């Protein structure tokens, strides 16, 4: 079992837009639909998770499979829950 802290979807998105030199506004426009710069910012800041719908939108805009976004989120949530449980056991 990997005990290192997995990357969050927010960290992954932040790295991706930096690599592509996209602003949050430009990404929101590329995503279209209901995407706004504040919605993009909410994901980057960790205030909002990645839904299945968001993952599909990100896949279309950035050519990163939806499964990768969702796997990243699931791995992080599982890691956080394991850490929480370990913390409870050590108290």
PDB file as gemmi writes it, atoms N, CA and C in Angstrom:
CRYST1    1.000    1.000    1.000  90.00  90.00  90.00 P 1                      
ATOM      1  N   UNK A   1       0.848  -1.186   0.000  1.00  0.00           N  
ATOM      2  CA  UNK A   1       0.000   0.000   0.000  1.00  0.00           C  
ATOM      3  C   UNK A   1       0.890   1.245   0.000  1.00  0.00           C  
ATOM      4  N   UNK A   2       0.561   2.188  -0.852  1.00  0.00           N  
ATOM      5  CA  UNK A   2       1.315   3.441  -0.940  1.00  0.00           C  
ATOM      6  C   UNK A   2       0.861   4.372   0.177  1.00  0.00           C  
ATOM      7  N   UNK A   3       1.807   4.792   1.010  1.00  0.00           N  
ATOM      8  CA  UNK A   3       1.447   5.648   2.139  1.00  0.00           C  
ATOM      9  C   UNK A   3       1.744   7.118   1.882  1.00  0.00           C  
ATOM     10  N   UNK A   4       2.310   7.431   0.708  1.00  0.00           N  
ATOM     11  CA  UNK A   4       2.584   8.844   0.422  1.00  0.00           C  
ATOM     12  C   UNK A   4       1.294   9.549   0.026  1.00  0.00           C  
ATOM     13  N   UNK A   5       1.263  10.816   0.277  1.00  0.00           N  
ATOM     14  CA  UNK A   5       0.078  11.624   0.016  1.00  0.00           C  
ATOM     15  C   UNK A   5      -0.127  11.789  -1.492  1.00  0.00           C  
ATOM     16  N   UNK A   6      -1.247  11.284  -2.032  1.00  0.00           N  
ATOM     17  CA  UNK A   6      -1.492  11.437  -3.467  1.00  0.00           C  
ATOM     18  C   UNK A   6      -1.862  12.877  -3.824  1.00  0.00           C  
ATOM     19  N   UNK A   7      -1.585  13.227  -5.058  1.00  0.00           N  
ATOM     20  CA  UNK A   7      -1.916  14.559  -5.561  1.00  0.00           C  
ATOM     21  C   UNK A   7      -3.439  14.729  -5.573  1.00  0.00           C  
ATOM     22  N   UNK A   8      -3.891  15.925  -5.324  1.00  0.00           N  
ATOM     23  CA  UNK A   8      -5.329  16.203  -5.386  1.00  0.00           C  
ATOM     24  C   UNK A   8      -5.698  16.609  -6.809  1.00  0.00           C  
ATOM     25  N   UNK A   9      -6.980  16.482  -7.174  1.00  0.00           N  
ATOM     26  CA  UNK A   9      -7.405  16.973  -8.483  1.00  0.00           C  
ATOM     27  C   UNK A   9      -7.116  18.468  -8.637  1.00  0.00           C  
ATOM     28  N   UNK A  10      -7.213  19.211  -7.541  1.00  0.00           N  
ATOM     29  CA  UNK A  10      -6.936  20.651  -7.620  1.00  0.00           C  
ATOM     30  C   UNK A  10      -5.469  20.900  -7.958  1.00  0.00           C  
ATOM     31  N   UNK A  11      -4.563  20.134  -7.346  1.00  0.00           N  
ATOM     32  CA  UNK A  11      -3.138  20.275  -7.663  1.00  0.00           C  
ATOM     33  C   UNK A  11      -2.860  19.860  -9.106  1.00  0.00           C  
ATOM     34  N   UNK A  12      -3.526  18.800  -9.528  1.00  0.00           N  
ATOM     35  CA  UNK A  12      -3.351  18.311 -10.892  1.00  0.00           C  
ATOM     36  C   UNK A  12      -3.814  19.357 -11.909  1.00  0.00           C  
ATOM     37  N   UNK A  13      -4.972  19.967 -11.653  1.00  0.00           N  
ATOM     38  CA  UNK A  13      -5.495  20.986 -12.565  1.00  0.00           C  
ATOM     39  C   UNK A  13      -4.601  22.220 -12.569  1.00  0.00           C  
ATOM     40  N   UNK A  14      -4.152  22.629 -11.404  1.00  0.00           N  
ATOM     41  CA  UNK A  14      -3.276  23.802 -11.324  1.00  0.00           C  
ATOM     42  C   UNK A  14      -1.994  23.581 -12.130  1.00  0.00           C  
ATOM     43  N   UNK A  15      -1.376  22.413 -11.967  1.00  0.00           N  
ATOM     44  CA  UNK A  15      -0.158  22.100 -12.718  1.00  0.00           C  
ATOM     45  C   UNK A  15      -0.432  22.085 -14.219  1.00  0.00           C  
ATOM     46  N   UNK A  16      -1.581  21.543 -14.591  1.00  0.00           N  
ATOM     47  CA  UNK A  16      -1.913  21.424 -16.011  1.00  0.00           C  
ATOM     48  C   UNK A  16      -2.124  22.792 -16.662  1.00  0.00           C  
ATOM     49  N   UNK A  17      -2.829  23.692 -15.980  1.00  0.00           N  
ATOM     50  CA  UNK A  17      -3.051  25.004 -16.604  1.00  0.00           C  
ATOM     51  C   UNK A  17      -1.769  25.833 -16.608  1.00  0.00           C  
ATOM     52  N   UNK A  18      -0.910  25.629 -15.609  1.00  0.00           N  
ATOM     53  CA  UNK A  18       0.389  26.316 -15.618  1.00  0.00           C  
ATOM     54  C   UNK A  18       1.241  25.812 -16.777  1.00  0.00           C  
ATOM     55  N   UNK A  19       1.257  24.494 -16.962  1.00  0.00           N  
ATOM     56  CA  UNK A  19       2.034  23.888 -18.041  1.00  0.00           C  
ATOM     57  C   UNK A  19       1.566  24.402 -19.410  1.00  0.00           C  
ATOM     58  N   UNK A  20       0.257  24.562 -19.546  1.00  0.00           N  
ATOM     59  CA  UNK A  20      -0.317  25.007 -20.825  1.00  0.00           C  
ATOM     60  C   UNK A  20      -0.405  26.530 -20.936  1.00  0.00           C  
ATOM     61  N   UNK A  21       0.008  27.215 -19.866  1.00  0.00           N  
ATOM     62  CA  UNK A  21      -0.038  28.684 -19.825  1.00  0.00           C  
ATOM     63  C   UNK A  21      -1.459  29.208 -20.089  1.00  0.00           C  
ATOM     64  N   UNK A  22      -2.419  28.572 -19.429  1.00  0.00           N  
ATOM     65  CA  UNK A  22      -3.821  28.984 -19.522  1.00  0.00           C  
ATOM     66  C   UNK A  22      -4.203  29.769 -18.278  1.00  0.00           C  
ATOM     67  N   UNK A  23      -4.987  30.799 -18.453  1.00  0.00           N  
ATOM     68  CA  UNK A  23      -5.571  31.483 -17.303  1.00  0.00           C  
ATOM     69  C   UNK A  23      -6.827  30.708 -16.900  1.00  0.00           C  
ATOM     70  N   UNK A  24      -7.324  30.999 -15.713  1.00  0.00           N  
ATOM     71  CA  UNK A  24      -8.573  30.364 -15.292  1.00  0.00           C  
ATOM     72  C   UNK A  24      -9.715  30.786 -16.210  1.00  0.00           C  
ATOM     73  N   UNK A  25      -9.689  32.017 -16.658  1.00  0.00           N  
ATOM     74  CA  UNK A  25     -10.713  32.513 -17.585  1.00  0.00           C  
ATOM     75  C   UNK A  25     -10.652  31.754 -18.915  1.00  0.00           C  
ATOM     76  N   UNK A  26      -9.429  31.569 -19.433  1.00  0.00           N  
ATOM     77  CA  UNK A  26      -9.260  30.854 -20.706  1.00  0.00           C  
ATOM     78  C   UNK A  26      -9.723  29.406 -20.580  1.00  0.00           C  
ATOM     79  N   UNK A  27      -9.422  28.777 -19.445  1.00  0.00           N  
ATOM     80  CA  UNK A  27      -9.868  27.401 -19.249  1.00  0.00           C  
ATOM     81  C   UNK A  27     -11.387  27.343 -19.163  1.00  0.00           C  
ATOM     82  N   UNK A  28     -11.995  28.268 -18.441  1.00  0.00           N  
ATOM     83  CA  UNK A  28     -13.458  28.299 -18.333  1.00  0.00           C  
ATOM     84  C   UNK A  28     -14.092  28.440 -19.720  1.00  0.00           C  
ATOM     85  N   UNK A  29     -13.523  29.286 -20.558  1.00  0.00           N  
ATOM     86  CA  UNK A  29     -14.044  29.459 -21.918  1.00  0.00           C  
ATOM     87  C   UNK A  29     -13.882  28.179 -22.724  1.00  0.00           C  
ATOM     88  N   UNK A  30     -12.755  27.522 -22.561  1.00  0.00           N  
ATOM     89  CA  UNK A  30     -12.489  26.268 -23.276  1.00  0.00           C  
ATOM     90  C   UNK A  30     -13.444  25.166 -22.815  1.00  0.00           C  
ATOM     91  N   UNK A  31     -13.769  25.171 -21.521  1.00  0.00           N  
ATOM     92  CA  UNK A  31     -14.691  24.180 -20.966  1.00  0.00           C  
ATOM     93  C   UNK A  31     -16.131  24.444 -21.403  1.00  0.00           C  
ATOM     94  N   UNK A  32     -16.481  25.728 -21.546  1.00  0.00           N  
ATOM     95  CA  UNK A  32     -17.815  26.104 -22.019  1.00  0.00           C  
ATOM     96  C   UNK A  32     -18.920  25.798 -21.027  1.00  0.00           C  
ATOM     97  N   UNK A  33     -20.144  25.800 -21.522  1.00  0.00           N  
ATOM     98  CA  UNK A  33     -21.310  25.474 -20.703  1.00  0.00           C  
ATOM     99  C   UNK A  33     -21.431  26.337 -19.474  1.00  0.00           C  
ATOM    100  N   UNK A  34     -21.535  25.690 -18.328  1.00  0.00           N  
ATOM    101  CA  UNK A  34     -21.734  26.392 -17.054  1.00  0.00           C  
ATOM    102  C   UNK A  34     -20.420  26.768 -16.376  1.00  0.00           C  
ATOM    103  N   UNK A  35     -19.315  26.550 -17.047  1.00  0.00           N  
ATOM    104  CA  UNK A  35     -18.013  26.837 -16.444  1.00  0.00           C  
ATOM    105  C   UNK A  35     -17.729  28.328 -16.442  1.00  0.00           C  
ATOM    106  N   UNK A  36     -17.317  28.821 -15.286  1.00  0.00           N  
ATOM    107  CA  UNK A  36     -16.938  30.223 -15.107  1.00  0.00           C  
ATOM    108  C   UNK A  36     -15.560  30.246 -14.446  1.00  0.00           C  
ATOM    109  N   UNK A  37     -14.853  31.370 -14.520  1.00  0.00           N  
ATOM    110  CA  UNK A  37     -13.570  31.443 -13.802  1.00  0.00           C  
ATOM    111  C   UNK A  37     -13.699  31.127 -12.303  1.00  0.00           C  
ATOM    112  N   UNK A  38     -14.761  31.607 -11.609  1.00  0.00           N  
ATOM    113  CA  UNK A  38     -14.883  31.236 -10.189  1.00  0.00           C  
ATOM    114  C   UNK A  38     -15.052  29.726  -9.969  1.00  0.00           C  
ATOM    115  N   UNK A  39     -15.760  29.049 -10.879  1.00  0.00           N  
ATOM    116  CA  UNK A  39     -15.927  27.593 -10.749  1.00  0.00           C  
ATOM    117  C   UNK A  39     -14.577  26.897 -10.920  1.00  0.00           C  
ATOM    118  N   UNK A  40     -13.793  27.337 -11.904  1.00  0.00           N  
ATOM    119  CA  UNK A  40     -12.445  26.788 -12.099  1.00  0.00           C  
ATOM    120  C   UNK A  40     -11.611  27.048 -10.845  1.00  0.00           C  
ATOM    121  N   UNK A  41     -11.699  28.261 -10.314  1.00  0.00           N  
ATOM    122  CA  UNK A  41     -10.948  28.615  -9.113  1.00  0.00           C  
ATOM    123  C   UNK A  41     -11.365  27.762  -7.921  1.00  0.00           C  
ATOM    124  N   UNK A  42     -12.650  27.461  -7.806  1.00  0.00           N  
ATOM    125  CA  UNK A  42     -13.121  26.613  -6.706  1.00  0.00           C  
ATOM    126  C   UNK A  42     -12.480  25.227  -6.754  1.00  0.00           C  
ATOM    127  N   UNK A  43     -12.273  24.698  -7.950  1.00  0.00           N  
ATOM    128  CA  UNK A  43     -11.616  23.394  -8.069  1.00  0.00           C  
ATOM    129  C   UNK A  43     -10.136  23.530  -7.729  1.00  0.00           C  
ATOM    130  N   UNK A  44      -9.495  24.554  -8.272  1.00  0.00           N  
ATOM    131  CA  UNK A  44      -8.062  24.754  -8.022  1.00  0.00           C  
ATOM    132  C   UNK A  44      -7.781  24.994  -6.540  1.00  0.00           C  
ATOM    133  N   UNK A  45      -8.673  25.690  -5.867  1.00  0.00           N  
ATOM    134  CA  UNK A  45      -8.469  25.981  -4.441  1.00  0.00           C  
ATOM    135  C   UNK A  45      -8.937  24.840  -3.533  1.00  0.00           C  
ATOM    136  N   UNK A  46      -9.520  23.799  -4.118  1.00  0.00           N  
ATOM    137  CA  UNK A  46      -9.966  22.655  -3.332  1.00  0.00           C  
ATOM    138  C   UNK A  46     -11.325  22.824  -2.689  1.00  0.00           C  
ATOM    139  N   UNK A  47     -12.045  23.890  -3.038  1.00  0.00           N  
ATOM    140  CA  UNK A  47     -13.378  24.122  -2.473  1.00  0.00           C  
ATOM    141  C   UNK A  47     -14.436  23.249  -3.137  1.00  0.00           C  
ATOM    142  N   UNK A  48     -14.122  22.747  -4.320  1.00  0.00           N  
ATOM    143  CA  UNK A  48     -15.068  21.945  -5.088  1.00  0.00           C  
ATOM    144  C   UNK A  48     -14.322  20.713  -5.592  1.00  0.00           C  
ATOM    145  N   UNK A  49     -14.983  19.574  -5.514  1.00  0.00           N  
ATOM    146  CA  UNK A  49     -14.395  18.344  -6.031  1.00  0.00           C  
ATOM    147  C   UNK A  49     -14.700  18.173  -7.513  1.00  0.00           C  
ATOM    148  N   UNK A  50     -14.262  17.059  -8.041  1.00  0.00           N  
ATOM    149  CA  UNK A  50     -14.486  16.735  -9.443  1.00  0.00           C  
ATOM    150  C   UNK A  50     -15.657  15.759  -9.523  1.00  0.00           C  
ATOM    151  N   UNK A  51     -16.730  16.190 -10.155  1.00  0.00           N  
ATOM    152  CA  UNK A  51     -17.867  15.298 -10.391  1.00  0.00           C  
ATOM    153  C   UNK A  51     -17.609  14.521 -11.680  1.00  0.00           C  
ATOM    154  N   UNK A  52     -18.430  13.536 -11.939  1.00  0.00           N  
ATOM    155  CA  UNK A  52     -18.302  12.790 -13.185  1.00  0.00           C  
ATOM    156  C   UNK A  52     -18.479  13.727 -14.379  1.00  0.00           C  
ATOM    157  N   UNK A  53     -19.425  14.648 -14.270  1.00  0.00           N  
ATOM    158  CA  UNK A  53     -19.674  15.611 -15.343  1.00  0.00           C  
ATOM    159  C   UNK A  53     -18.472  16.531 -15.551  1.00  0.00           C  
ATOM    160  N   UNK A  54     -17.913  17.022 -14.458  1.00  0.00           N  
ATOM    161  CA  UNK A  54     -16.724  17.879 -14.546  1.00  0.00           C  
ATOM    162  C   UNK A  54     -15.556  17.121 -15.157  1.00  0.00           C  
ATOM    163  N   UNK A  55     -15.406  15.862 -14.768  1.00  0.00           N  
ATOM    164  CA  UNK A  55     -14.313  15.045 -15.303  1.00  0.00           C  
ATOM    165  C   UNK A  55     -14.442  14.895 -16.816  1.00  0.00           C  
ATOM    166  N   UNK A  56     -15.666  14.709 -17.290  1.00  0.00           N  
ATOM    167  CA  UNK A  56     -15.882  14.596 -18.737  1.00  0.00           C  
ATOM    168  C   UNK A  56     -15.603  15.923 -19.443  1.00  0.00           C  
ATOM    169  N   UNK A  57     -15.984  17.028 -18.813  1.00  0.00           N  
ATOM    170  CA  UNK A  57     -15.684  18.347 -19.395  1.00  0.00           C  
ATOM    171  C   UNK A  57     -14.174  18.577 -19.468  1.00  0.00           C  
ATOM    172  N   UNK A  58     -13.475  18.234 -18.393  1.00  0.00           N  
ATOM    173  CA  UNK A  58     -12.018  18.398 -18.369  1.00  0.00           C  
ATOM    174  C   UNK A  58     -11.347  17.488 -19.396  1.00  0.00           C  
ATOM    175  N   UNK A  59     -11.884  16.290 -19.549  1.00  0.00           N  
ATOM    176  CA  UNK A  59     -11.363  15.368 -20.559  1.00  0.00           C  
ATOM    177  C   UNK A  59     -11.467  15.987 -21.956  1.00  0.00           C  
ATOM    178  N   UNK A  60     -12.621  16.556 -22.273  1.00  0.00           N  
ATOM    179  CA  UNK A  60     -12.835  17.160 -23.591  1.00  0.00           C  
ATOM    180  C   UNK A  60     -11.931  18.371 -23.811  1.00  0.00           C  
ATOM    181  N   UNK A  61     -11.745  19.167 -22.782  1.00  0.00           N  
ATOM    182  CA  UNK A  61     -10.977  20.408 -22.922  1.00  0.00           C  
ATOM    183  C   UNK A  61      -9.467  20.192 -22.869  1.00  0.00           C  
ATOM    184  N   UNK A  62      -9.024  19.247 -22.035  1.00  0.00           N  
ATOM    185  CA  UNK A  62      -7.584  19.094 -21.796  1.00  0.00           C  
ATOM    186  C   UNK A  62      -7.004  17.778 -22.309  1.00  0.00           C  
ATOM    187  N   UNK A  63      -7.888  16.909 -22.824  1.00  0.00           N  
ATOM    188  CA  UNK A  63      -7.465  15.600 -23.336  1.00  0.00           C  
ATOM    189  C   UNK A  63      -6.769  14.755 -22.270  1.00  0.00           C  
ATOM    190  N   UNK A  64      -7.283  14.861 -21.053  1.00  0.00           N  
ATOM    191  CA  UNK A  64      -6.847  14.007 -19.945  1.00  0.00           C  
ATOM    192  C   UNK A  64      -8.068  13.171 -19.586  1.00  0.00           C  
ATOM    193  N   UNK A  65      -7.952  11.840 -19.646  1.00  0.00           N  
ATOM    194  CA  UNK A  65      -9.123  10.990 -19.444  1.00  0.00           C  
ATOM    195  C   UNK A  65      -9.891  11.302 -18.151  1.00  0.00           C  
ATOM    196  N   UNK A  66     -11.214  11.260 -18.266  1.00  0.00           N  
ATOM    197  CA  UNK A  66     -12.080  11.503 -17.108  1.00  0.00           C  
ATOM    198  C   UNK A  66     -11.735  10.549 -15.972  1.00  0.00           C  
ATOM    199  N   UNK A  67     -11.396   9.325 -16.327  1.00  0.00           N  
ATOM    200  CA  UNK A  67     -11.054   8.331 -15.312  1.00  0.00           C  
ATOM    201  C   UNK A  67      -9.850   8.776 -14.484  1.00  0.00           C  
ATOM    202  N   UNK A  68      -8.927   9.452 -15.109  1.00  0.00           N  
ATOM    203  CA  UNK A  68      -7.736   9.915 -14.376  1.00  0.00           C  
ATOM    204  C   UNK A  68      -8.111  10.955 -13.327  1.00  0.00           C  
ATOM    205  N   UNK A  69      -9.001  11.889 -13.692  1.00  0.00           N  
ATOM    206  CA  UNK A  69      -9.449  12.910 -12.733  1.00  0.00           C  
ATOM    207  C   UNK A  69     -10.159  12.251 -11.550  1.00  0.00           C  
ATOM    208  N   UNK A  70     -11.050  11.306 -11.863  1.00  0.00           N  
ATOM    209  CA  UNK A  70     -11.829  10.666 -10.802  1.00  0.00           C  
ATOM    210  C   UNK A  70     -10.965   9.735  -9.949  1.00  0.00           C  
ATOM    211  N   UNK A  71     -10.015   9.042 -10.583  1.00  0.00           N  
ATOM    212  CA  UNK A  71      -9.107   8.166  -9.834  1.00  0.00           C  
ATOM    213  C   UNK A  71      -8.254   8.993  -8.876  1.00  0.00           C  
ATOM    214  N   UNK A  72      -7.785  10.115  -9.356  1.00  0.00           N  
ATOM    215  CA  UNK A  72      -6.982  11.018  -8.530  1.00  0.00           C  
ATOM    216  C   UNK A  72      -7.779  11.442  -7.292  1.00  0.00           C  
ATOM    217  N   UNK A  73      -9.031  11.812  -7.499  1.00  0.00           N  
ATOM    218  CA  UNK A  73      -9.873  12.246  -6.388  1.00  0.00           C  
ATOM    219  C   UNK A  73     -10.151  11.099  -5.424  1.00  0.00           C  
ATOM    220  N   UNK A  74     -10.458   9.909  -5.975  1.00  0.00           N  
ATOM    221  CA  UNK A  74     -10.751   8.759  -5.129  1.00  0.00           C  
ATOM    222  C   UNK A  74      -9.529   8.373  -4.291  1.00  0.00           C  
ATOM    223  N   UNK A  75      -8.352   8.339  -4.926  1.00  0.00           N  
ATOM    224  CA  UNK A  75      -7.138   7.982  -4.189  1.00  0.00           C  
ATOM    225  C   UNK A  75      -6.861   8.967  -3.063  1.00  0.00           C  
ATOM    226  N   UNK A  76      -7.088  10.239  -3.309  1.00  0.00           N  
ATOM    227  CA  UNK A  76      -6.857  11.250  -2.269  1.00  0.00           C  
ATOM    228  C   UNK A  76      -7.845  11.081  -1.117  1.00  0.00           C  
ATOM    229  N   UNK A  77      -9.118  10.854  -1.449  1.00  0.00           N  
ATOM    230  CA  UNK A  77     -10.123  10.673  -0.388  1.00  0.00           C  
ATOM    231  C   UNK A  77      -9.822   9.442   0.460  1.00  0.00           C  
ATOM    232  N   UNK A  78      -9.423   8.349  -0.200  1.00  0.00           N  
ATOM    233  CA  UNK A  78      -9.072   7.144   0.551  1.00  0.00           C  
ATOM    234  C   UNK A  78      -7.863   7.388   1.446  1.00  0.00           C  
ATOM    235  N   UNK A  79      -6.861   8.084   0.926  1.00  0.00           N  
ATOM    236  CA  UNK A  79      -5.671   8.403   1.717  1.00  0.00           C  
ATOM    237  C   UNK A  79      -6.058   9.233   2.939  1.00  0.00           C  
ATOM    238  N   UNK A  80      -6.907  10.250   2.730  1.00  0.00           N  
ATOM    239  CA  UNK A  80      -7.336  11.104   3.845  1.00  0.00           C  
ATOM    240  C   UNK A  80      -8.096  10.304   4.894  1.00  0.00           C  
ATOM    241  N   UNK A  81      -8.957   9.378   4.447  1.00  0.00           N  
ATOM    242  CA  UNK A  81      -9.716   8.561   5.395  1.00  0.00           C  
ATOM    243  C   UNK A  81      -8.790   7.624   6.166  1.00  0.00           C  
ATOM    244  N   UNK A  82      -7.808   7.041   5.495  1.00  0.00           N  
ATOM    245  CA  UNK A  82      -6.839   6.186   6.195  1.00  0.00           C  
ATOM    246  C   UNK A  82      -6.072   6.983   7.246  1.00  0.00           C  
ATOM    247  N   UNK A  83      -5.653   8.178   6.866  1.00  0.00           N  
ATOM    248  CA  UNK A  83      -4.930   9.038   7.806  1.00  0.00           C  
ATOM    249  C   UNK A  83      -5.810   9.389   9.004  1.00  0.00           C  
ATOM    250  N   UNK A  84      -7.071   9.667   8.732  1.00  0.00           N  
ATOM    251  CA  UNK A  84      -8.006   9.992   9.814  1.00  0.00           C  
ATOM    252  C   UNK A  84      -8.139   8.807  10.767  1.00  0.00           C  
ATOM    253  N   UNK A  85      -8.314   7.608  10.201  1.00  0.00           N  
ATOM    254  CA  UNK A  85      -8.473   6.417  11.039  1.00  0.00           C  
ATOM    255  C   UNK A  85      -7.201   6.108  11.825  1.00  0.00           C  
ATOM    256  N   UNK A  86      -6.056   6.278  11.196  1.00  0.00           N  
ATOM    257  CA  UNK A  86      -4.793   6.067  11.915  1.00  0.00           C  
ATOM    258  C   UNK A  86      -4.663   7.048  13.066  1.00  0.00           C  
ATOM    259  N   UNK A  87      -5.095   8.270  12.843  1.00  0.00           N  
ATOM    260  CA  UNK A  87      -5.067   9.284  13.890  1.00  0.00           C  
ATOM    261  C   UNK A  87      -5.968   8.917  15.049  1.00  0.00           C  
ATOM    262  N   UNK A  88      -7.121   8.327  14.741  1.00  0.00           N  
ATOM    263  CA  UNK A  88      -8.043   7.904  15.793  1.00  0.00           C  
ATOM    264  C   UNK A  88      -7.460   6.748  16.596  1.00  0.00           C  
ATOM    265  N   UNK A  89      -6.759   5.837  15.925  1.00  0.00           N  
ATOM    266  CA  UNK A  89      -6.180   4.674  16.604  1.00  0.00           C  
ATOM    267  C   UNK A  89      -5.031   5.060  17.524  1.00  0.00           C  
ATOM    268  N   UNK A  90      -4.286   6.089  17.149  1.00  0.00           N  
ATOM    269  CA  UNK A  90      -3.124   6.465  17.958  1.00  0.00           C  
ATOM    270  C   UNK A  90      -3.499   7.327  19.158  1.00  0.00           C  
ATOM    271  N   UNK A  91      -4.730   7.792  19.233  1.00  0.00           N  
ATOM    272  CA  UNK A  91      -5.169   8.630  20.369  1.00  0.00           C  
ATOM    273  C   UNK A  91      -5.644   7.798  21.526  1.00  0.00           C  
TER     274      UNK A  91                                                      
END                                                                             
